[in-house]
Structure formats: structure tokens, C-alpha cells
Amino acid sequence: MGVFLAATLFTFFWVDTFFARGIADLRPLFRWMPLLLIFLTSAVTMRQWSEEQSSGTLKCMRDAAGGAADLVAGKFLAVLALLGVALALTVFLPLTVALLGNLDWGQCWVVTSPALPACRRVCGARPVCSSRTDNQIVSLISTAVLGGVLYMIGAHGVVDFLETAPVNYCGRLDPAHASRALSAECWTCATCCTTCR
């Protein structure tokens, strides 16, 4: 958790040069938070099931617990609570920015409030990687790769490429048709080229 907070402060103040920008806002935090949460959730969940498998305590836990659903729910809530504490510790960053300038608290609240529900969705997928191996490092790497792939699906570069791919490939689209990229008429290049000829 300390590494997460240090990385958050480093990216906010040093990488995005907060003081050189001269603007009191939290855009650097909002830009870097998804990537930082990918690594935090990977680090928190890497031992979730792999440690239990390697030490052999998984059978004892299954027998002692009320059932598999109780065991999974308990581990999920424990990881979610830890991530909630990590996000709560970042509250000092907006307070510091508010002391330095006029911070828009509405924007801050609207952008940061979905962080914990996003962590809840991410925490649901991470135990799959942890349960597939009994090695913690393999679990860490596989959860980080899974998070990176899921992040890249919605990244601006990938979305922009998919929106303009038929337009760039065909090269013959008129402006009225180019605004409908990846629509039903332009899904394949063959259809696109025959439509625009």
C-alpha cells in the first residue's frame, strides 16, 4: 500500500509536473489511477488463492468455512476493504491541491467516486488468475497482464484505431460515409469499398 501511495504521488507531482502546469486540478491523478489500480489489485490478489494452494491450507479452509461461497465472499470483501483503505489514503492529495489553488470539488467527487466500484469489478476477475497457479509471482504477472489487456481494450489509441480502421484501409470514403465508421455498412472492407465506389 505504501508503494501504491508513493507511485501515486510520484506520477502526480513528478511525471505530470504538477507545479510546472500552474493549474490546481487532479487530471494527472485521474489519468494515472487506472494503471496504478491495475498493479495494486494485482499485488493485493496475487496471494489470495495461490498461497493457500501451495501451503495446502485450502482444504482445511474449505472444511472449516460454511462453504465455497462464504470463502470466496470473505476473500473478496477482504481485498475490497484493503483497496478501499488505499483509495481513502489518497484523499490527502486533493486536500493538498485545494490548499495550493482553487480546486473544483464537484469534478473531484464525480471522477473519484466510481473508483471503488471499479475496484469491485476488477477484484472479481483477479482471483481467477490466482487460483490457476500456486506460484505468487506467476499470479502477479498474469493478473497484471489481464488488467493491462482489459485496460487497453478501452484505451484511446485502440478505440480511435477501431473507429477509423475502415476509413484508413479503404481510402475512398466520402466525408458523409466516414462519420459512420464501423457501422453496419462499413463493418468489412469489402462492403465498405463497394458502398463507396
N, C-alpha and C positions, 0 to 999 in steps of 0.2 A: 504494500500500500504506500509505503514511503517512496518507492521508486516511481510509482504512478504519479504521486504529487510532485516529485522533483521533475519528472518528464513534462508534466503539465505546465509547471512554472517555466521550465527551460524553453519549451516551444512557444509559450505566450510572450515572454519577455525577450528572449534572445533570438529565436528563429524568425519570428514575425516582427521583430524590432518595434515593440510597443511604444517605447519612448520616442523613437525617431518619427513615428507616424503622426504624433501630435493629436490623436483623436482618442477620446475616452469611450471606447466601446469594447465589446467582448467578441468581435468577429474572429480573431485568431483562435480563441478558445472553442468557438462553435465549429470552426473549420477542422481543428485537430482532434476534437473529442471523440468522433467515431473511431479513428485509428488508435487512439490511446485506450479506448474501451475494448477494442479487439484484443490487445495484448494483456490488458488487466484481466479480462474474463478468461483468457487462455491460461494465464498464470494461476488464477484462483481455482479453476476447474481441472487443472492437469492432474491433481492428486485425488480427485473426487472418487473415482472408482478404481483407477489403476493401482493405487496404494493398497486398497482393500483386496484386490486380486493377488498382488504379489506377496502380501503377508499372510494370506489365507484366512483373513477375518471376515470375508464376505459371507461365508456360510453361517458363521456364528451370528452375524448381524441379521441375516435373514431369519434365523430361528428365533432370535430374541425380539425382533421387531414385530409389530402387528401384522405385517405383510409387506409385499414388494411396493405397494402403493405408498405406504407410510414411510418406507425407507427412501424412496425417490423424492417424495414431497419434503421430507426433512432435509435432505441434502440440497434440494433446490432452494428452500427457504433460507438455509444457512448461507449459501453463496449469494443469494439476493440481498440478504442483510449486510453481508460484507461489502458488496458493491454499493449499497445504499450509504454505508458509512464513508466509503471512499468518495462518493459524489458529494456527500454532505461536507466533507473536509475541503472541497473546492469552493465553498461559499466565501472564503476569505478573499478570493480573487476579485469577485465583483465588489466587495466592500472596499478593497484597496483602490480599484479603479474609480469608484464613486468618490473616494477622498481626493483623488487627483483631478477629477473633472466632473462634468455633468453627465451621468450615466442614465440611459433610458432603461428604467427598471421594467417597463412593460415588455420591451424586446427581450430583456434578460430572462424574465419569467416565462414568456411564451416559448423561447428556444430551449431553455434548460429543463422545463417541466416534463417533456417527453423522454428525458434521458433514462430515468428508472424503468418506465415501461419498455423502452428499447432494450435495456439490460435484461429484463424479464424474458423477452423473446429470444435473446441471444443465449441466455443461460439454459434455455430448453434444448438447444441444439448441441451445446458443448459436451454434455455427459456421454453422448453417442461416441465421440472420439476417445474419451477417457475410458469408456467401458470396453473398447476394442483391443486394448493393449494393457500389459502390466508394467510397461516402462513409462515413467513420468515424462521423460524428455520427448519420446515419440508422441505422447499425448499432447504435450505443449506445442510441438511443431505442427501436428495435424490439426489442432484446434485453431492455431494462428493462420494456417493456410486456408482452412474452411472459412474463417472470418474474413480473410482477405479476398477470397473468391466472392463471397456474398456482398462484400463492400464494393468490389469492382463492378458487379452487375449494375449497380446504381450510380457509379461514378460518372461525372460529367463527360469525360472523354469517351467512354463506352456508349453512353446514351446519345451523345452528339454524333458519333460514328454511325450508330444504327439508324438514326434519323436521316442521315444524308447518304447512306451507302448506295441506295439505288440511283440517286441523283449523280453521284460521283462516278459510278460504274457506267451508266448509260451515256452521260454527257450530252444528250439531245433533249432534255426535258425543258419544256417551256415554263415560265415562272408560275403560271396558274397551276400546273401539274406538280411542280416542285414542292409546293406547300403541302401536298398530300403524300409525302414520302412515307413509305411503309404502310400505306393504306391497302385496301383490298385489291385495287387495280395495279398497284406497284409492288406487290409482295415479292414477285420473282422478276428477274431482269428480263426474261423473255416476254412476259406480259407487259412490262414497262416499256421496252423498246418497240413492241408492236403497237402499243397505245399511243406513243408519242411520235410516230413516223408521219 
